[in-house]
Amino acid sequence: MLHALLTFVPVAALLTVTPGVSTALVVRSAARDGQRAARVIILGNSLAIFAWAVLAAIGVAAVVAASAEAYAVVKLVGAAVLIVLGLQALLRHREAEEPAPVERGTHLRDGLVTGLANPKLGVFFAALFPQFVPEGAPLLPMALAMAATIVAMDLAYFSTLAWLVARARHAFVEGAWGRRVERLTGVVLVGLGLRLALEER
């Protein structure tokens, strides 16, 4: 089991550093509401990763990966979530000169829901998970160990990213810059949502 996890580490690292929804959400929350808010986003995303790991162990992720209908449903839900978050960011900056703080529960929800509604996590666990499970090894402990590896990578990488963005926050993203960051991340999220909705499997 240890050897399998060590083999999995480079895959987990690549998954973490590849830009995507989590990157956009962490940057937005760190720039808008600070480092603590970004950590809550990371926590929500981590919970979603563990949830997908459990679903992989009991076979649900494999169903999502194998069934065109199930994949399409999760994909469209995920796309809708991203587009809504993006539109909220695009519209919110018009409501006030300075962005209003967002409650922590909202950050947790955003991180959790976008992670759960990401069909690529399901496909990832369904496609790669079996390749790293030693013959005869229990599925659930192995899935949770792999999820913990990804989460550890995410915590290190995204916490560092959030720290860097938060450090630059006062110098670069207050006032007009803050509204520009809000618009930019809104556009990115809408774009990711549209790409997810339109892409083929």
C-alpha positions in Angstrom: 0.0 0.0 0.0 2.8 2.4 0.8 4.5 1.7 -2.5 1.3 2.3 -4.3 0.8 5.7 -2.6 4.4 6.7 -3.3 3.8 5.9 -7.0 0.6 8.0 -6.8 2.3 11.1 -5.4 3.4 12.6 -8.8 -0.1 12.1 -10.2 -1.6 13.9 -7.2 0.9 16.7 -7.6 0.1 17.1 -11.3 -3.6 17.1 -10.5 -3.1 19.9 -7.9 -1.0 22.3 -9.9 -3.1 22.0 -13.1 -5.1 25.3 -13.2 -8.8 24.9 -12.9 -11.9 25.7 -10.9 -10.2 25.4 -7.5 -7.4 27.7 -8.6 -9.9 30.4 -9.7 -12.0 30.1 -6.5 -8.9 30.3 -4.2 -7.5 33.3 -6.0 -10.9 35.1 -6.0 -11.6 34.4 -2.3 -8.0 35.3 -1.2 -8.1 38.6 -3.2 -11.6 39.5 -2.2 -11.9 38.3 1.4 -8.4 37.3 2.5 -6.4 34.2 3.4 -8.9 32.7 5.9 -11.7 32.8 3.3 -9.5 31.0 0.8 -8.7 28.3 3.4 -12.4 27.7 3.8 -12.7 27.2 0.0 -9.8 24.7 0.2 -11.6 22.9 3.1 -14.8 22.6 1.0 -12.9 21.3 -2.0 -11.0 18.8 0.3 -14.3 17.5 1.6 -15.5 17.0 -2.0 -12.3 15.0 -2.8 -12.9 12.7 0.1 -16.6 12.3 -0.9 -15.5 11.2 -4.5 -13.0 8.8 -3.0 -15.7 7.1 -1.0 -18.0 7.0 -4.0 -15.1 5.5 -6.0 -14.7 2.8 -3.3 -18.4 1.8 -3.5 -18.5 2.0 -7.2 -20.6 5.2 -7.8 -17.7 7.0 -9.5 -17.4 4.1 -11.9 -21.1 4.5 -12.8 -20.6 8.2 -13.5 -17.6 7.4 -15.7 -19.2 4.6 -17.6 -22.7 6.1 -18.0 -23.1 8.8 -20.6 -26.3 9.9 -19.0 -24.9 10.1 -15.4 -21.8 11.9 -16.6 -23.9 14.4 -18.6 -26.1 15.2 -15.5 -23.1 15.8 -13.3 -21.4 17.8 -16.0 -24.3 20.0 -16.6 -24.9 20.6 -12.8 -21.2 21.5 -12.5 -21.3 23.8 -15.5 -24.4 25.5 -14.0 -22.7 26.0 -10.7 -19.6 27.6 -12.3 -21.7 29.9 -14.5 -23.8 31.0 -11.5 -20.7 31.7 -9.4 -19.1 33.6 -12.3 -22.2 35.7 -13.0 -22.5 36.5 -9.3 -18.9 37.8 -9.4 -19.6 39.8 -12.5 -22.7 41.4 -11.1 -21.6 41.9 -7.5 -19.0 44.5 -8.2 -21.7 46.8 -9.6 -23.6 46.7 -6.3 -21.1 48.6 -4.3 -17.9 50.5 -4.7 -16.1 48.0 -2.4 -17.0 44.3 -2.5 -18.9 43.3 0.6 -17.4 40.5 2.7 -18.8 37.0 2.0 -19.8 34.7 4.9 -17.5 31.7 5.6 -20.4 29.3 5.1 -20.7 30.6 1.5 -17.0 29.9 0.8 -17.4 26.4 2.3 -20.5 25.7 0.2 -18.8 27.0 -3.0 -15.7 24.8 -2.5 -17.8 21.7 -1.6 -20.4 22.1 -4.3 -18.0 22.8 -7.2 -15.9 19.8 -6.1 -18.9 17.5 -5.9 -20.3 18.7 -9.2 -17.0 18.1 -11.0 -17.4 15.0 -13.1 -13.7 14.9 -13.8 -13.0 14.0 -10.2 -15.4 11.0 -10.6 -13.7 9.9 -13.8 -10.3 10.4 -12.2 -11.1 8.2 -9.3 -12.9 5.6 -11.5 -10.1 5.5 -14.1 -6.9 5.9 -12.1 -8.0 4.6 -8.7 -8.0 0.9 -9.7 -4.5 1.2 -11.2 -3.0 2.1 -7.8 -4.8 -0.5 -5.7 -2.6 -3.5 -4.9 -4.3 -6.8 -5.5 -6.3 -7.9 -2.5 -6.0 -4.5 -0.8 -9.3 -3.1 0.8 -10.8 -0.5 -1.4 -12.1 2.1 1.0 -8.8 2.6 3.0 -6.9 2.9 -0.2 -9.3 5.4 -1.7 -9.2 7.5 1.4 -5.4 7.3 1.5 -5.3 8.5 -2.1 -7.7 11.3 -1.3 -5.6 12.3 1.7 -2.6 12.5 -0.6 -4.4 14.8 -3.0 -5.7 16.9 -0.1 -2.2 17.2 1.4 -0.9 18.5 -1.9 -3.9 20.9 -2.3 -3.4 22.2 1.2 0.3 23.0 0.6 -0.1 24.4 -2.9 -3.4 26.4 -2.5 -2.4 27.7 1.0 0.8 29.1 -0.5 -1.2 30.6 -3.4 -3.7 32.1 -1.1 -0.9 33.6 1.1 0.8 35.2 -2.0 -2.5 36.6 -3.2 -3.5 37.9 0.2 -0.1 39.5 0.7 -0.5 41.4 -2.6 -4.2 42.2 -1.8 -3.7 45.6 -0.2 -1.2 46.8 -2.8 -2.9 45.6 -5.9 -6.5 44.6 -5.5 -8.2 47.2 -3.3 -10.5 49.8 -4.9 -10.7 49.6 -8.7 -8.2 46.7 -8.7 -10.5 44.7 -6.5 -13.4 45.2 -8.9 -11.2 44.1 -11.8 -10.1 41.0 -10.0 -13.8 40.2 -9.3 -14.7 40.7 -12.9 -11.7 38.7 -14.2 -12.5 35.7 -11.9 -16.1 35.9 -12.9 -15.2 35.7 -16.6 -12.9 32.8 -15.8 -15.6 30.9 -13.9 -18.2 31.5 -16.6 -15.7 30.4 -19.2 -14.9 27.2 -17.3 -18.6 26.5 -16.9 -19.3 26.9 -20.6 -16.3 24.8 -21.5 -17.4 22.0 -19.2 -21.0 22.1 -20.6 -19.8 22.0 -24.2 -16.9 19.6 -24.1 -17.1 16.1 -25.2 -16.3 13.2 -22.8 
